[in-house]
Amino acid sequence: MSPLAFEDEKINCPYCQTVSGFDFPFYSRSYYHCPSCDLIFNAREKNSASSVSYYRDHYFDDYAEDQTSGQRTDLYRHILHLLEGYQKPGSLLDAGCGCGFFLKEAKESGWKVAGVDTSRKSIAFATTLVGDGTFFDSLDDVPANSHFDVITMINVLDHMTDAFRQLQKAKDLLSPGGVLYLRFPSGSFHSFFVRLALMLPSKQCMNRFLVFHEYAFTPWAITRILDEMGFVDVKVFNSYITGGNFSSAKLLRSLMGTSCRLLEKLSGGRWLWGPSLEVIVFKEAEVCKY
Ligand SMILES: [Zn+2]
């Protein structure tokens, strides 16, 4: 397939296989939208091997500064505070742990931590930073008999070519009653603004705020996917907005955060228009039959 698919081409949704049409271009990529499950996806062929080799060998050099700058510390503390409302500190696996800053915060809060990342340099950094954590190259390398009270995927799922298999793997590794936490750019927010940008003479001013990787998950899409995978009690909500989203516009960030929270509250949680979403979902607890 060419990098930019033809607009009249139809492609099967990689999740539910429904025939899907072209939605919008973003730089050299073409995004399609599934009319059945609401998933937005990059139309290029999913080449897991080339994606893994990029994250393994180059991602650290391209993006580690985002992590080492300290701009995510408040986000990590917010996530821990949120998780500790559901689980007291126990075992925690961060899938896509990068340089390990979230795991460091978790360890200091009393969690026994483990991390997964395909980037060799990130794992080396995290091993030194965290100290006695356990690290793996992929979820496939985590021993199948290991179980965790919490698994986190912070800005990771939308990068994964095999996102649905990784979610299943995370479910297998969760303890019964365990919590899966996800954070990712909101498909609703970013697709709305990219469609708006297409009507503007200069798209670049808006495109630099927008984020698209392999998938863009809307609240409806991620809820359906997690429900169908057998997770229970899916909660999707607007995420805390980090400096990384709008580092040059603190006032805009503050106004956006306030208005998004207000809309979410007024609609009883149905209107989620923040730039990022958070998801809390559970693996069903084992029911005692006797
Ligand atoms: Zn679909």
Residues whose N, C-alpha, C, O or C-beta is under 5 A from the ligand:
A	BS01	ZN	C13 Y15 C16 Q17 T18 C34 S36 C37 D38 L39
